[in-house]
């Protein structure tokens, strides 16, 4: 009987020691998802690789479509940040400061498909740096001042993305006529 009691204490101590060892070895670090493990590349997952390839092909197709439209215009267009082809009709009032994060802009935007169908005509007040505007405009607004007038041709991924809006379909490459009031 005395041996049985010792054996029970030994098992109990072993279980407690095991839990203590487990708690100490974790070091408070949460388990990692496979994509967070060091040394593992996206190529390790064939589905992820296929999605990346598809996204790259969609972006390249959009870039070609926007480039073709920009090159076909009478006015000269230049490539700006966010893969936006922009023609600046007027940079605006040179005596006014250029916008910075937190600047408020009253803008009138007309958004069209690349073939010229009007999707949205809106006026509103936007704050620079809060990404209330399409990325292609947000990234280039620092080139403009109040009174500016520009036309932008942008691929879907810097315009309204894969989600679109209530008036703009997903994956839509667009022309944006912008006037800063």
N, C-alpha and C positions, 0 to 999 in steps of 0.2 A: 504494500500500500504506500509505503514511504517513497518508493521509486516512482509510482504513478504521479504523485504530487510534484515531484521534481520535474518529471517529463512535461506536465501541464504548464508549469512555470517556464520551462524552456521554450515551449511553443509560443506562449504569450509574449515572452521577451523577444523572440524571433520576429513575430508579427509587428510588435511595436518598433523594433529596430528597422524593419523593412520600411515601414511608413516614414520613419525619421529619415532614412537614407533617401527615399523617394522625394520627400519635401526638400531636403538639402540639395539634391542634384538638379532640381528644376531651376533654381536660382531666380524664380519669379518671371521667367521668360515664357511668353505664351507660345503655344505650338505655331509653327509657320505653315502657311499654305505652300504648295509646291512651287508656285511662281515666285516666292520670296526666298527660296533656298539659294545659297551661294553656289555659283558654278552651273546652275541649271539654266539653259537657254530656252527661248520659246520654241526652237526647233524640236525640242524633246516632246512636244505635244503636237501631233499632226493636225488636230482640229484647229488649234490656235494658229498654227502656221498657215493653214488654208484660209482662215479669216483674215490674217494679215495680208496675204497675197491678194485676196479679193478686194480689200480696202485700198491697197496700193493701185490695183487696176482701175478701180472706180475713180480714184484721185487723178490718175494719169489721163483717163478719158475726159474727165471734167476740165483738167488743165488744157488739153488740146482744144476742146470746144470753145473755151473762153479765149484762148490765144487766137484761134481762127477768126472769131468775131471781132476782137480788138484790132487785128491786122487788117480787117476788111473796112474799117472806118476811115473816113476822110481825115479826121483829126488825128494827130499823133498821140499814142497811148504809151505810158511807161509802166513797167512792172514795179509795184510797191510791195510792202510787207503783206503777208497773208495771201500771196498769189493773186493780188488784186491788180488788174490793169486799169489805170486811172488816167483820165484827161482832166486837167484843171482848167476850167474856163476862166475862173477868177479866184485868186488866193484869198480875196477878201480885203478888209481894211488893214493896211500895213501899219497903221498907227495903233491898232489894238493888239494886246498881247496874245501870243499863241496859247492854246489851252494846255492845262496840266491836270493831273489827277485832282478831281474835285470841282473842276470848272463846269459850269452849267451852260449848255448849248440849246438854243431853240432851233430845231431843224425841221425842214420839210423834205420828206423822202417819198419818191415815187419808185416803186419796185416793179420791174418787168421781167418776163421770161426773156431768154436770149433772142427769140423771134419777135419780140415787141409787144406781147400781150400784157396789159396792165394787171398786176396781181394785187397791189396795195398802194394807196395814196394816203399818207399820214403826216400829220404835223404833231410835234411834241417837244417837251423839254427833257433833255437827257443829261446825265452827269457822267463826265469823262472818268474812266477808271472803274466804273461799276459794271461794265460790260452789259449795259442796257441796249447797246447797238450791236449790229452784226460785227464779228471780229474784223472783217476786212475794213470797216469804217473805223472801229475803235483803235486799231493799230496805226491808222494813218491820219487821224484827226489832228495830230500835232503839226501836220503840214499846212493846215488851214487856219483861217481867222474868221471872225464874224463877217458876213457878206460873201463868203466863198460859194462858188458854184462848181460842182464836179460831176463827172459821170464815171461810174465804176462798173467794170465787168468782173464778176467774182464767181469762183467755183463754189459749189454747194457747201463744201466743208469749211469755208471761211465766211459763208453767208448765213444760211439758216439751217444747215446741217441735215442729218438723217431724220430729224424729227419734224422739220418745217414749222409752220405756224397755222393759225386758223385759215389764213388766206394764201399761204405759200406752201406748195407741196414738198414733201421730203425729197432730198437729193436734187433740188432745183438749182441749176446754175442761173444767176440773175444779173440783170443790169440795174444799177441803182443810180437815179438822178437825185443828187443831194444839194440842197440849198440851205446855207446857214443864215438864218434871219438876224 
